[in-house]
Amino acid sequence: MEKTDAAIAEHRLDTEGADQLLLAGVNDSNIQELARLFEIRVVLRGDQLVLSGEVDRLEQAVPVIQHLIELARLRAPFDSKDVARFAEEFESRGGAPPEPETEEERIALPGSRMVIAPKSEGQRRYLEAIQRDDIVVSIGPAGTGKTYLAVAKAVDALYKKRVRRIILARPAVEAGENLGFLPGDLQEKVDPYLRPLYDSLEDMMPSDRVQRSLEDRTIEIAPLAYMRGRTLSDAFVILDEAQNATGPQMKMFLTRLGLNSQVVITGDKTQIDLPNRKDSGLLEIEEVLKGIDGITFIYLDGMDVIRHRLVKDIIRAYREADEAEESV
């Protein structure tokens, strides 16, 4: 590291072989994010990335930037949100780089040309658990990819003929699961509560394929109450927003599991909308089902948030407010 005066230093990193556009980001967004995060100057000149700033800031920045250069050499896509996440991961791991993605962790979805991969250590553990266990319960705040990754694994399993159908369910707690007062037919009544599941599917499958699958019931999206009395065999079953399922509803859902089926339950304990928080079936199964072989609980946190960087700050602020309230 070359010192230019008592406080400021300059460091050059070789970027030969790296995809320059990928490294810099659209409109230099990745470079701007690096400069913002580490309070340094970052300039891409030919096959070199020139960094200048305070020595301690450069020492924090260099490992992160070297990781980005390696990703750009591998043509592995990332953007400015990933840059911020990588910086946090390096800090949390004491300067050690995140574990590299393996081929098994990447979900390539035909038809959409998408490749979905874990973007944090928590997401990596989540996908490994889905691959390994019949029932996975994912608990964490908004933006951690709980539902999106579960739907990706479900679509992947359907394409590879590991299951014959996908079943996606949500409790429609805001309407008490009595949807009669809403306008329209049944589909129009439940759509507001199930729309996030449709959105995830439409991200991963061509829209005509989604429509055909819904029509022939290869894919079914329904309120949780509609699961009663059924046996769900040869299916990948996802219960989303499970914090709003009551204890009896959760028991009903879990006992639907049939042969060659897999269940993923996702929920956020900070967003329980039931009149009595203690009625949440998600809180109940945390205690009742712990220690059962084949059932895994995965806990995601702010480090796993992959939405706008402010989402992490919002989640942190609410958590601190809740903790302060509990301590009074």
MIFIMAR-69427 format. One record per residue: z, x, y of N, C-alpha, C in turn. Coordinates in steps of 0.02 Angstrom, whole numbers, padded with zeros to 5 digits, always signed. Layout:
# residues N
ZXYZXYZXY ...
END
This chain:
# residues 328
+00000+00043-00059+00000+00000+00000+00000+00044+00062 -00049+00035+00105-00058+00079+00163-00021+00049+00223 +00025+00089+00253+00061+00066+00311+00020+00078+00374 +00018+00029+00418-00018+00036+00481+00029+00045+00540 +00092+00023+00534+00144+00040+00583+00211+00027+00548 +00266+00028+00586+00332+00024+00556+00343-00041+00518 +00313-00097+00541+00327-00162+00511+00269-00189+00470 +00208-00171+00488+00149-00201+00459+00115-00153+00411 +00091-00180+00354+00055-00139+00305-00010-00173+00288 -00054-00135+00257-00118-00163+00235-00127-00146+00161 -00154-00194+00123-00166-00184+00052-00234-00213+00033 -00272-00176-00008-00339-00198-00028-00340-00211-00103 -00370-00267-00122-00376-00285-00192-00450-00290-00211 -00468-00261-00268-00538-00263-00291-00554-00331-00319 -00608-00362-00296-00628-00429-00320-00695-00426-00357 -00717-00367-00377-00781-00361-00411-00781-00403-00475 -00834-00441-00484-00841-00483-00543-00812-00553-00535 -00776-00564-00479-00745-00629-00467-00795-00675-00432 -00792-00740-00447-00832-00789-00413-00804-00796-00342 -00842-00771-00293-00816-00766-00224-00802-00836-00194 -00846-00884-00208-00836-00951-00181-00774-00984-00211 -00765-00974-00276-00706-01001-00310-00643-00969-00283 -00645-00903-00274-00586-00867-00249-00568-00889-00179 -00617-00893-00135-00604-00911-00065-00587-00985-00057 -00618-01028-00099-00609-01099-00092-00658-01129-00043 -00664-01195-00046-00709-01230+00000-00685-01219+00072 -00730-01196+00115-00712-01180+00185-00653-01133+00189 -00650-01085+00141-00596-01035+00140-00527-01066+00133 -00523-01124+00100-00458-01159+00096-00407-01120+00056 -00428-01085+00003-00380-01045-00037-00352-00987+00004 -00397-00953+00040-00375-00897+00082-00327-00921+00136 -00344-00977+00167-00300-01004+00219-00232-01023+00191 -00231-01050+00129-00168-01069+00098-00126-01007+00083 -00158-00954+00059-00122-00891+00047-00091-00864+00111 -00131-00865+00164-00106-00841+00229-00047-00882+00253 -00051-00948+00242+00004-00992+00263+00067-00981+00222 +00058-00977+00156+00116-00971+00111+00155-00907+00122 +00118-00852+00129+00151-00787+00132+00155-00757+00203 +00129-00794+00251+00130-00772+00321+00099-00703+00329 +00039-00696+00300+00001-00634+00303-00070-00649+00326 -00108-00596+00339-00179-00604+00355-00219-00588+00293 -00267-00631+00275-00308-00621+00216-00381-00624+00236 -00419-00572+00220-00490-00569+00237-00529-00546+00176 -00581-00583+00159-00625-00565+00103-00685-00526+00131 -00690-00463+00112-00744-00420+00136-00780-00391+00076 -00840-00417+00063-00879-00393+00006-00840-00402-00058 -00829-00346-00094-00792-00348-00157-00719-00328-00147 -00692-00340-00088-00622-00324-00076-00588-00381-00038 -00526-00392-00057-00483-00438-00020-00434-00396+00020 -00435-00401+00085-00393-00359+00128-00334-00400+00152 -00274-00377+00135-00213-00412+00154-00176-00369+00205 -00147-00402+00256-00106-00365+00304-00048-00409+00325 +00010-00376+00331+00070-00413+00350+00131-00371+00335 +00189-00402+00340+00252-00368+00326+00254-00347+00252 +00284-00289+00239+00283-00260+00172+00312-00307+00120 +00370-00338+00136+00401-00382+00086+00357-00443+00072 +00322-00468+00123+00277-00524+00113+00218-00505+00069 +00191-00445+00080+00135-00422+00039+00156-00413-00034 +00217-00388-00044+00242-00377-00112+00247-00444-00150 +00264-00497-00114+00267-00564-00145+00196-00591-00158 +00151-00576-00112+00084-00606-00115+00039-00572-00167 +00044-00507-00174-00004-00470-00215-00008-00495-00287 +00048-00506-00323+00041-00531-00392+00007-00598-00397 +00021-00643-00349-00011-00709-00349-00086-00702-00338 -00105-00660-00290-00176-00652-00275-00213-00617-00332 -00180-00570-00365-00212-00538-00423-00225-00589-00478 -00178-00636-00486-00187-00689-00535-00248-00733-00517 -00255-00749-00452-00312-00789-00430-00378-00752-00441 -00378-00687-00429-00439-00647-00440-00459-00649-00513 -00409-00643-00558-00424-00646-00630-00452-00714-00650 -00424-00767-00622-00450-00834-00636-00522-00840-00611 -00535-00813-00552-00603-00816-00524-00652-00775-00566 -00628-00722-00597-00672-00683-00642-00688-00723-00705 -00639-00764-00727-00649-00804-00787-00686-00870-00771 -00699-00881-00706-00730-00944-00683-00687-01004-00699 -00621-00994-00700-00573-01048-00712-00560-01083-00645 -00575-01147-00639-00570-01181-00574-00498-01187-00549 -00489-01180-00484-00425-01193-00451-00440-01208-00378 -00391-01238-00344-00400-01254-00273-00336-01236-00236 -00332-01256-00172-00276-01236-00130-00210-01264-00155 -00212-01324-00186-00150-01351-00215-00125-01308-00272 -00171-01281-00312-00152-01237-00367-00124-01171-00340 -00151-01148-00284-00127-01086-00254-00053-01092-00238 -00034-01148-00206+00037-01159-00189+00079-01164-00253 +00052-01196-00304+00090-01203-00366+00099-01136-00401 +00046-01095-00402+00052-01028-00431+00106-00987-00395 +00107-00992-00329+00157-00955-00290+00228-00975-00310 +00238-01040-00319+00305-01064-00340+00322-01041-00410 +00272-01042-00455+00284-01020-00524+00302-00946-00526 +00266-00905-00488+00282-00834-00486+00353-00823-00462 +00373-00860-00410+00440-00853-00384+00492-00873-00435 +00480-00929-00468+00529-00954-00517+00534-00909-00579 +00480-00872-00594+00478-00828-00652+00495-00756-00633 +00522-00746-00573+00541-00679-00552+00483-00632-00543 +00425-00659-00522+00366-00617-00511+00319-00612-00570 +00340-00642-00627+00296-00640-00687+00242-00693-00681 +00182-00679-00706+00127-00729-00701+00138-00787-00749 +00109-00845-00734+00112-00901-00781+00076-00883-00846 +00096-00917-00899+00063-00906-00963-00010-00928-00958 -00057-00888-00983-00127-00908-00979-00141-00969-01023 -00189-01009-01002-00208-01067-01042-00243-01044-01106 -00230-01079-01161-00265-01065-01223-00319-01117-01232 -00367-01103-01276-00421-01150-01289-00395-01216-01315 -00340-01213-01355-00312-01274-01384-00283-01320-01330 -00261-01292-01274-00230-01332-01222-00280-01368-01179 -00343-01347-01180-00393-01378-01138-00423-01439-01173 -00428-01493-01135-00455-01556-01161-00524-01565-01130 -00576-01555-01169-00645-01564-01145-00668-01634-01164 -00685-01673-01115-00703-01743-01127-00778-01752-01120 -00813-01767-01175-00886-01777-01171-00902-01838-01129 -00959-01835-01096-00980-01891-01055-00958-01884-00983 -00897-01857-00972-00873-01849-00903-00880-01777-00879 -00894-01732-00925-00900-01660-00910-00835-01632-00882 -00780-01665-00896-00716-01642-00870-00682-01597-00921 -00647-01547-00896-00602-01507-00938-00533-01513-00906 -00487-01543-00942-00420-01554-00917-00373-01504-00950 -00333-01470-00910-00288-01419-00937-00221-01424-00901 -00167-01401-00933-00102-01403-00900-00101-01359-00839 -00068-01381-00786-00065-01343-00724+00005-01316-00710 +00050-01323-00758+00118-01296-00750+00148-01286-00819 +00203-01251-00821+00237-01238-00885+00262-01304-00915 +00287-01349-00873+00311-01413-00898+00254-01454-00928 +00196-01455-00896+00139-01491-00923+00116-01459-00988 +00121-01394-00993+00101-01360-01056+00147-01383-01113 +00211-01386-01101+00258-01409-01152+00246-01482-01171 +00227-01521-01121+00212-01592-01131+00153-01600-01179 +00098-01565-01166+00039-01570-01209+00053-01544-01279 +00092-01490-01283+00110-01464-01349+00150-01515-01389 +00195-01550-01355+00236-01601-01389+00192-01659-01414 +00144-01681-01373+00099-01735-01394+00059-01713-01455 +00038-01650-01455+00000-01624-01511+00041-01623-01575 +00106-01614-01568+00150-01600-01625+00187-01662-01651 +00210-01705-01606+00257-01758-01625+00228-01828-01619 +00255-01874-01658+00230-01943-01659+00252-01983-01599 +00312-01968-01573+00337-02003-01514+00359-01951-01463 +00331-01956-01402+00348-01911-01348+00369-01953-01288 +00426-01936-01260+00452-01971-01200+00449-01921-01143 +00408-01936-01093+00400-01892-01035+00434-01923-00975 +00482-01887-00947+00522-01912-00891+00514-01864-00832 +00497-01891-00774+00489-01848-00716+00465-01888-00656 +00463-01856-00597+00445-01890-00536+00370-01903-00531 +00350-01939-00479+00280-01954-00466+00240-01889-00457 +00178-01890-00480+00134-01834-00467+00137-01778-00517 +00175-01786-00571+00182-01732-00620+00131-01737-00677 +00088-01787-00675+00036-01792-00726+00057-01826-00790 +00113-01861-00789+00138-01893-00851+00087-01939-00882 +00063-01986-00841+00015-02036-00867-00054-02006-00877 -00077-01967-00829-00145-01940-00830-00155-01898-00893 -00108-01853-00908-00116-01810-00967-00111-01850-01032 -00068-01901-01033-00062-01943-01092-00128-01980-01105 -00158-02008-01052-00223-02042-01060-00277-01993-01082 -00276-01932-01055-00324-01881-01076-00319-01866-01151 -00257-01860-01175-00247-01847-01248-00269-01907-01288 -00258-01967-01262-00278-02028-01298-00354-02031-01304 -00389-02018-01248-00463-02020-01249-00490-01966-01295 -00458-01907-01293-00479-01852-01337-00471-01872-01410 -00415-01903-01427-00403-01925-01496-00453-01978-01518 -00472-02022-01471-00522-02073-01487-00591-02042-01499 -00611-01997-01457-00676-01964-01464-00680-01925-01530 -00623-01894-01549-00622-01854-01610-00606-01896-01672 -00602-01962-01663-00591-02010-01718-00525-01999-01754 -00476-01973-01719-00409-01966-01747-00373-02033-01747 -00394-02078-01700-00368-02146-01697-00428-02192-01687 -00418-02256-01701-00472-02305-01693-00468-02342-01627 -00411-02338-01593-00405-02375-01531-00351-02345-01486 -00355-02362-01423-00305-02342-01374-00272-02405-01347 -00206-02405-01343-00170-02462-01315-00126-02436-01258 -00137-02464-01199-00099-02445-01140-00059-02504-01115 +00006-02494-01106+00049-02550-01086+00093-02530-01027 +00110-02580-00988+00156-02570-00931+00199-02633-00925 +00263-02626-00908+00302-02685-00892+00284-02710-00822 +00270-02774-00816+00253-02803-00751+00317-02830-00720 +00362-02784-00704+00430-02804-00686+00433-02841-00619 +00388-02824-00573+00391-02856-00508+00381-02932-00512 +00344-02954-00563+00332-03026-00573+00374-03053-00629 +00423-03015-00651+00466-03037-00705+00429-03050-00769 +00369-03022-00776+00324-03033-00833+00307-03106-00842 +00321-03146-00790+00299-03216-00789+00248-03220-00733 +00184-03209-00749+00133-03197-00698+00101-03261-00672 +00129-03318-00689+00095-03381-00673+00087-03395-00599 +00132-03368-00557+00127-03385-00486+00073-03346-00450 +00044-03295-00483-00009-03257-00451-00075-03293-00457 -00121-03286-00408-00185-03321-00411-00232-03291-00463 -00281-03331-00486-00333-03305-00530-00317-03317-00603 -00365-03292-00646-00355-03298-00718-00308-03243-00741 -00296-03240-00807-00247-03194-00835-00263-03121-00815 -00328-03102-00822-00346-03033-00807-00332-03017-00733 -00348-03064-00689-00336-03053-00618-00262-03050-00602 -00221-03086-00641-00149-03085-00629-00118-03018-00647 -00140-02988-00702-00108-02927-00725-00139-02864-00696 -00200-02869-00669-00235-02810-00644-00195-02768-00594 -00159-02798-00546-00123-02756-00498-00073-02709-00531 -00045-02729-00587+00006-02688-00621-00025-02637-00668 -00085-02651-00689-00118-02608-00739-00172-02564-00709 -00188-02574-00645-00242-02538-00613-00236-02461-00619 -00176-02431-00613-00173-02357-00620-00198-02333-00688 -00189-02374-00740-00213-02354-00806-00289-02357-00809 -00318-02409-00778-00391-02413-00773-00418-02352-00736 -00385-02334-00681-00408-02278-00640-00410-02213-00680 -00358-02202-00720-00357-02141-00761-00414-02141-00812 -00424-02198-00844-00478-02203-00893-00546-02191-00862 -00557-02221-00803-00622-02216-00771-00636-02146-00745 -00583-02106-00737-00591-02035-00720-00619-01996-00779 -00604-02019-00839-00616-01978-00899-00674-02003-00942 -00696-02064-00931-00749-02092-00972-00801-02124-00926 -00865-02123-00947-00916-02160-00908-00896-02233-00902 -00909-02263-00845-00886-02331-00832-00914-02381-00883 -00977-02370-00905-01005-02417-00955-00969-02411-01022 -00948-02350-01039-00911-02340-01101-00842-02372-01097 -00811-02367-01039-00746-02400-01030-00754-02476-01038 -00805-02504-01007-00815-02576-01010-00828-02599-01082 -00872-02562-01118-00885-02581-01188-00822-02576-01231 -00783-02524-01218-00722-02514-01258-00671-02569-01245 -00668-02593-01183-00623-02648-01167-00647-02713-01199 -00713-02723-01200-00741-02784-01229-00731-02787-01304 -00740-02730-01339-00732-02731-01412-00661-02713-01434 -00615-02707-01384-00544-02695-01395-00530-02627-01428 -00577-02581-01421-00562-02511-01440-00509-02484-01392 -00512-02507-01330-00461-02493-01281-00431-02559-01257 -00365-02562-01258-00331-02623-01236-00279-02604-01184 -00281-02640-01128-00232-02629-01074-00197-02695-01062 -00131-02695-01071-00095-02759-01068-00023-02750-01045 +00007-02803-01018+00079-02800-01002+00120-02789-01066 +00176-02757-01058+00219-02741-01115+00238-02803-01156 +00249-02859-01123+00271-02920-01158+00220-02942-01210 +00157-02922-01203+00104-02943-01249+00104-02902-01314 +00149-02854-01319+00153-02813-01380+00196-02846-01434 +00235-02896-01415+00282-02927-01461+00247-02955-01523 +00275-02942-01582+00250-02970-01644+00192-02932-01675 +00169-02878-01643+00111-02842-01669+00132-02779-01706 +00087-02754-01749+00095-02688-01781+00038-02645-01756 +00054-02590-01725+00003-02548-01693-00013-02488-01738 -00064-02497-01780-00085-02445-01827-00149-02411-01803 -00159-02348-01825-00220-02309-01807-00232-02312-01732 -00179-02302-01693-00184-02310-01621-00147-02255-01584 -00171-02240-01525-00135-02198-01478-00108-02246-01425 -00042-02252-01423-00009-02303-01382+00030-02270-01326 +00018-02293-01265+00053-02266-01207+00091-02322-01172 +00156-02311-01162+00196-02357-01121+00210-02321-01055 +00179-02346-01001+00186-02316-00935+00239-02352-00895 +00269-02316-00845+00321-02345-00803+00378-02374-00845 +00397-02337-00896+00445-02362-00945+00515-02372-00917 +00529-02344-00858+00595-02355-00828+00607-02428-00812 +00552-02467-00808+00559-02538-00792+00556-02584-00854 +00558-02553-00912+00566-02593-00974+00641-02601-00988 +00661-02660-01007+00731-02671-01025+00745-02641-01094 +00809-02637-01111+00828-02611-01177+00795-02649-01234 +00799-02717-01235+00767-02755-01288+00691-02745-01289 +00659-02741-01232+00587-02729-01230+00569-02661-01260 +00609-02610-01243+00596-02543-01269+00603-02542-01345 +00655-02575-01371+00664-02578-01443+00605-02614-01476 +00585-02670-01446+00527-02706-01472+00465-02662-01474 +00454-02626-01420+00394-02583-01416+00396-02528-01469 +00451-02494-01475+00456-02437-01521+00449-02460-01594 +00471-02519-01609+00466-02543-01678+00398-02573-01694 +00350-02568-01647+00281-02589-01661+00242-02533-01696 +00269-02472-01696+00233-02413-01720+00212-02422-01793 +00146-02416-01806+00119-02422-01873+00095-02355-01900 +00059-02357-01956+00034-02296-01988-00019-02263-01944 -00019-02196-01946-00067-02155-01909-00071-02175-01835 -00012-02185-01805-00009-02200-01734+00035-02150-01698 +00021-02143-01634+00059-02098-01592+00080-02136-01530 +00140-02123-01506+00167-02157-01448+00186-02105-01395 +00165-02118-01333+00189-02079-01276+00220-02128-01227 +00281-02114-01206+00318-02156-01159+00328-02114-01095 +00308-02142-01038+00316-02106-00975+00359-02147-00927 +00399-02112-00887+00441-02148-00840+00473-02102-00789 +00498-02132-00736+00531-02097-00681+00598-02131-00668 +00652-02097-00684+00718-02128-00679+00739-02141-00607 +00704-02112-00559+00721-02124-00488+00686-02185-00460 +00643-02218-00500+00606-02276-00475+00615-02337-00520 +00677-02351-00538+00693-02410-00578+00695-02471-00533 +00654-02521-00548+00648-02582-00507+00686-02641-00537 +00719-02632-00594+00756-02687-00624+00816-02705-00580 +00837-02768-00580+00894-02788-00538+00956-02747-00553 +00967-02731-00617+01024-02689-00636+00997-02625-00667 +01008-02569-00634+00982-02505-00657+01001-02489-00729 +01061-02510-00749+01086-02493-00816+01049-02530-00871 +01008-02579-00853+00969-02616-00903+00907-02578-00925 +00891-02522-00893+00830-02486-00908+00830-02459-00980 +00778-02478-01017+00771-02453-01085+00758-02379-01089 +00730-02350-01035+00719-02278-01034+00785-02240-01033 +00832-02264-00993+00898-02232-00992+00932-02239-01060 +00922-02297-01092+00954-02309-01156+00928-02264-01211 +00861-02255-01215+00835-02214-01270+00850-02140-01261 +00864-02120-01198+00885-02051-01187+00946-02034-01229 +00990-02083-01235+01052-02072-01274+01042-02090-01348 +01010-02146-01361+01005-02173-01429+00960-02131-01474 +00904-02106-01447+00854-02074-01490+00857-01998-01489 +00902-01969-01450+00905-01896-01449+00925-01869-01517 +00891-01815-01537+00908-01782-01600+00869-01808-01659 +00827-01859-01650+00787-01884-01706+00725-01841-01714 +00715-01815-01774+00658-01772-01788+00593-01812-01778 +00546-01783-01741+00482-01817-01729+00480-01853-01662 +00537-01856-01627+00540-01884-01560+00560-01829-01512 +00519-01816-01462+00533-01763-01414+00537-01791-01343 +00587-01768-01306+00595-01784-01236+00571-01724-01195 +00525-01737-01149+00499-01685-01104+00519-01704-01032 +00552-01658-00998+00573-01671-00929+00531-01630-00881 +00497-01665-00836+00456-01633-00785+00494-01638-00718 +00479-01591-00673+00514-01591-00608+00465-01573-00552 +00493-01557-00495+00452-01542-00437+00403-01486-00447 +00420-01439-00492+00375-01383-00506+00311-01406-00539 +00312-01466-00569+00254-01491-00605+00211-01538-00564 +00231-01551-00502+00194-01597-00459+00126-01566-00441 +00073-01604-00451+00006-01578-00438-00031-01618-00385 +00005-01661-00349-00025-01697-00294-00019-01655-00230 -00026-01686-00173-00021-01652-00108+00045-01614-00105 +00044-01556-00072+00103-01513-00071+00163-01549-00040 +00151-01598+00004+00207-01634+00035+00244-01678-00015 +00211-01697-00071+00244-01738-00121+00306-01703-00148 +00300-01637-00159+00358-01599-00183+00415-01602-00133 +00398-01594-00069+00450-01596-00017+00482-01665-00013 +00442-01717-00021+00468-01785-00019+00515-01797-00077 +00495-01777-00137+00537-01785-00197+00602-01747-00188 +00598-01686-00161+00658-01645-00151+00704-01678-00101 +00676-01705-00047+00717-01737+00005+00754-01798-00023 +00719-01840-00062+00751-01898-00091+00806-01878-00140 +00792-01825-00180+00843-01802-00228+00905-01778-00192 +00896-01741-00139+00954-01715-00102+00992-01772-00069 +00956-01823-00045+00989-01881-00015+01030-01919-00067 +01001-01927-00127+01037-01961-00181+01100-01923-00201 +01093-01857-00205+01151-01815-00224+01205-01819-00172 +01185-01819-00107+01233-01824-00054+01270-01891-00056 +01233-01945-00072+01262-02011-00075+01312-02016-00133 +01294-01985-00191+01337-01986-00249+01402-01946-00237 +01398-01896-00196+01456-01853-00185+01507-01883-00136 +01485-01937-00100+01530-01968-00051+01584-02008-00087 
END
